[in-house]
Amino acid sequence: MPASRARSDSEARVGSEPTWVLVAQMSNRGRRRRSEEDGLVSREVYAEVPPKAEYSLTADGISLNAALESLGAWGTERIRRIGAEKIAV
Protein backbone atom coordinates (compact mmCIF):
# COMPACT_ATOMS: atom_id res chain seq x y z
CA MET A 1 0.00 0.00 0.00
CA PRO A 2 1.39 3.42 -0.87
CA ALA A 3 2.69 5.26 2.20
CA SER A 4 0.70 8.39 1.40
CA ARG A 5 -2.64 6.60 1.25
CA ALA A 6 -4.64 6.11 4.42
CA ARG A 7 -6.59 2.87 4.55
CA SER A 8 -10.17 2.81 5.74
CA ASP A 9 -12.77 0.10 6.15
CA SER A 10 -15.07 1.98 3.79
CA GLU A 11 -12.65 2.26 0.85
CA ALA A 12 -14.04 1.65 -2.60
CA ARG A 13 -13.66 -1.85 -3.97
CA VAL A 14 -14.11 -3.43 -7.35
CA GLY A 15 -14.65 -7.14 -6.96
CA SER A 16 -12.30 -8.24 -4.20
CA GLU A 17 -9.63 -5.63 -4.97
CA PRO A 18 -9.39 -2.17 -3.39
CA THR A 19 -9.60 0.55 -6.02
CA TRP A 20 -5.99 1.68 -5.43
CA VAL A 21 -4.74 -1.83 -6.33
CA LEU A 22 -6.58 -1.70 -9.65
CA VAL A 23 -5.24 1.79 -10.40
CA ALA A 24 -1.69 0.60 -9.66
CA GLN A 25 -2.16 -2.41 -11.93
CA MET A 26 -3.45 -0.21 -14.76
CA SER A 27 -0.53 2.17 -14.29
CA ASN A 28 1.97 -0.71 -14.42
CA ARG A 29 0.23 -2.12 -17.49
CA GLY A 30 0.62 1.24 -19.23
CA ARG A 31 4.32 1.37 -18.36
CA ARG A 32 4.87 -2.15 -19.70
CA ARG A 33 3.05 -1.30 -22.92
CA ARG A 34 5.06 1.90 -23.39
CA SER A 35 8.27 -0.02 -22.75
CA GLU A 36 7.17 -2.56 -25.33
CA GLU A 37 6.36 0.20 -27.86
CA ASP A 38 9.76 1.77 -27.17
CA GLY A 39 11.47 -1.55 -27.91
CA LEU A 40 12.79 -2.06 -24.37
CA VAL A 41 10.80 -5.19 -23.56
CA SER A 42 9.17 -7.93 -25.57
CA ARG A 43 5.93 -9.63 -24.57
CA GLU A 44 4.97 -13.24 -25.18
CA VAL A 45 1.29 -14.03 -24.67
CA TYR A 46 0.13 -17.57 -23.86
CA ALA A 47 -3.33 -18.89 -24.70
CA GLU A 48 -4.18 -19.94 -21.13
CA VAL A 49 -6.93 -19.36 -18.61
CA PRO A 50 -6.29 -17.20 -16.71
CA PRO A 51 -4.40 -15.18 -19.34
CA LYS A 52 -0.64 -15.22 -19.06
CA ALA A 53 2.03 -12.97 -20.58
CA GLU A 54 5.76 -12.95 -20.00
CA TYR A 55 7.96 -9.90 -20.49
CA SER A 56 11.68 -9.94 -21.20
CA LEU A 57 14.27 -7.28 -21.93
CA THR A 58 15.30 -6.70 -25.52
CA ALA A 59 18.88 -5.82 -26.49
CA ASP A 60 17.97 -2.12 -26.08
CA GLY A 61 16.44 -2.85 -22.66
CA ILE A 62 19.59 -4.67 -21.59
CA SER A 63 21.79 -1.77 -22.73
CA LEU A 64 19.55 0.74 -20.90
CA ASN A 65 19.75 -1.39 -17.77
CA ALA A 66 23.54 -1.35 -18.00
CA ALA A 67 23.51 2.45 -18.40
CA LEU A 68 21.29 2.84 -15.31
CA GLU A 69 23.57 0.72 -13.11
CA SER A 70 25.90 3.67 -12.53
CA LEU A 71 22.93 5.85 -11.53
CA GLY A 72 21.87 3.17 -9.04
CA ALA A 73 25.39 3.00 -7.64
CA TRP A 74 25.39 6.80 -7.26
CA GLY A 75 22.09 6.67 -5.35
CA THR A 76 23.30 3.89 -3.08
CA GLU A 77 26.48 5.83 -2.28
CA ARG A 78 24.48 9.01 -1.62
CA ILE A 79 22.18 7.19 0.80
CA ARG A 80 25.21 5.71 2.57
CA ARG A 81 26.87 9.12 2.75
CA ILE A 82 24.01 11.35 3.92
CA GLY A 83 21.53 8.83 5.34
CA ALA A 84 18.20 7.66 3.98
CA GLU A 85 16.18 9.84 6.36
CA LYS A 86 17.55 12.99 4.68
CA ILE A 87 16.42 12.01 1.17
CA ALA A 88 13.07 13.44 0.12
CA VAL A 89 10.79 10.98 -1.58
TORKOL-4160 file (C-alpha; in steps of 0.2 Angstrom, whole numbers, padded with zeros to 4 digits, m for minus):
89
<pt num="1" X="0000" Y="0000" Z="0000"/>
<pt num="2" X="0007" Y="0017" Z="m0004"/>
<pt num="3" X="0013" Y="0026" Z="0011"/>
<pt num="4" X="0004" Y="0042" Z="0007"/>
<pt num="5" X="m0013" Y="0033" Z="0006"/>
<pt num="6" X="m0023" Y="0031" Z="0022"/>
<pt num="7" X="m0033" Y="0014" Z="0023"/>
<pt num="8" X="m0051" Y="0014" Z="0029"/>
<pt num="9" X="m0064" Y="0001" Z="0031"/>
<pt num="10" X="m0075" Y="0010" Z="0019"/>
<pt num="11" X="m0063" Y="0011" Z="0004"/>
<pt num="12" X="m0070" Y="0008" Z="m0013"/>
<pt num="13" X="m0068" Y="m0009" Z="m0020"/>
<pt num="14" X="m0071" Y="m0017" Z="m0037"/>
<pt num="15" X="m0073" Y="m0036" Z="m0035"/>
<pt num="16" X="m0062" Y="m0041" Z="m0021"/>
<pt num="17" X="m0048" Y="m0028" Z="m0025"/>
<pt num="18" X="m0047" Y="m0011" Z="m0017"/>
<pt num="19" X="m0048" Y="0003" Z="m0030"/>
<pt num="20" X="m0030" Y="0008" Z="m0027"/>
<pt num="21" X="m0024" Y="m0009" Z="m0032"/>
<pt num="22" X="m0033" Y="m0009" Z="m0048"/>
<pt num="23" X="m0026" Y="0009" Z="m0052"/>
<pt num="24" X="m0008" Y="0003" Z="m0048"/>
<pt num="25" X="m0011" Y="m0012" Z="m0060"/>
<pt num="26" X="m0017" Y="m0001" Z="m0074"/>
<pt num="27" X="m0003" Y="0011" Z="m0071"/>
<pt num="28" X="0010" Y="m0004" Z="m0072"/>
<pt num="29" X="0001" Y="m0011" Z="m0087"/>
<pt num="30" X="0003" Y="0006" Z="m0096"/>
<pt num="31" X="0022" Y="0007" Z="m0092"/>
<pt num="32" X="0024" Y="m0011" Z="m0099"/>
<pt num="33" X="0015" Y="m0007" Z="m0115"/>
<pt num="34" X="0025" Y="0009" Z="m0117"/>
<pt num="35" X="0041" Y="0000" Z="m0114"/>
<pt num="36" X="0036" Y="m0013" Z="m0127"/>
<pt num="37" X="0032" Y="0001" Z="m0139"/>
<pt num="38" X="0049" Y="0009" Z="m0136"/>
<pt num="39" X="0057" Y="m0008" Z="m0140"/>
<pt num="40" X="0064" Y="m0010" Z="m0122"/>
<pt num="41" X="0054" Y="m0026" Z="m0118"/>
<pt num="42" X="0046" Y="m0040" Z="m0128"/>
<pt num="43" X="0030" Y="m0048" Z="m0123"/>
<pt num="44" X="0025" Y="m0066" Z="m0126"/>
<pt num="45" X="0006" Y="m0070" Z="m0123"/>
<pt num="46" X="0001" Y="m0088" Z="m0119"/>
<pt num="47" X="m0017" Y="m0094" Z="m0123"/>
<pt num="48" X="m0021" Y="m0100" Z="m0106"/>
<pt num="49" X="m0035" Y="m0097" Z="m0093"/>
<pt num="50" X="m0031" Y="m0086" Z="m0084"/>
<pt num="51" X="m0022" Y="m0076" Z="m0097"/>
<pt num="52" X="m0003" Y="m0076" Z="m0095"/>
<pt num="53" X="0010" Y="m0065" Z="m0103"/>
<pt num="54" X="0029" Y="m0065" Z="m0100"/>
<pt num="55" X="0040" Y="m0049" Z="m0102"/>
<pt num="56" X="0058" Y="m0050" Z="m0106"/>
<pt num="57" X="0071" Y="m0036" Z="m0110"/>
<pt num="58" X="0076" Y="m0033" Z="m0128"/>
<pt num="59" X="0094" Y="m0029" Z="m0132"/>
<pt num="60" X="0090" Y="m0011" Z="m0130"/>
<pt num="61" X="0082" Y="m0014" Z="m0113"/>
<pt num="62" X="0098" Y="m0023" Z="m0108"/>
<pt num="63" X="0109" Y="m0009" Z="m0114"/>
<pt num="64" X="0098" Y="0004" Z="m0105"/>
<pt num="65" X="0099" Y="m0007" Z="m0089"/>
<pt num="66" X="0118" Y="m0007" Z="m0090"/>
<pt num="67" X="0118" Y="0012" Z="m0092"/>
<pt num="68" X="0106" Y="0014" Z="m0077"/>
<pt num="69" X="0118" Y="0004" Z="m0066"/>
<pt num="70" X="0130" Y="0018" Z="m0063"/>
<pt num="71" X="0115" Y="0029" Z="m0058"/>
<pt num="72" X="0109" Y="0016" Z="m0045"/>
<pt num="73" X="0127" Y="0015" Z="m0038"/>
<pt num="74" X="0127" Y="0034" Z="m0036"/>
<pt num="75" X="0110" Y="0033" Z="m0027"/>
<pt num="76" X="0116" Y="0019" Z="m0015"/>
<pt num="77" X="0132" Y="0029" Z="m0011"/>
<pt num="78" X="0122" Y="0045" Z="m0008"/>
<pt num="79" X="0111" Y="0036" Z="0004"/>
<pt num="80" X="0126" Y="0029" Z="0013"/>
<pt num="81" X="0134" Y="0046" Z="0014"/>
<pt num="82" X="0120" Y="0057" Z="0020"/>
<pt num="83" X="0108" Y="0044" Z="0027"/>
<pt num="84" X="0091" Y="0038" Z="0020"/>
<pt num="85" X="0081" Y="0049" Z="0032"/>
<pt num="86" X="0088" Y="0065" Z="0023"/>
<pt num="87" X="0082" Y="0060" Z="0006"/>
<pt num="88" X="0065" Y="0067" Z="0001"/>
<pt num="89" X="0054" Y="0055" Z="m0008"/>
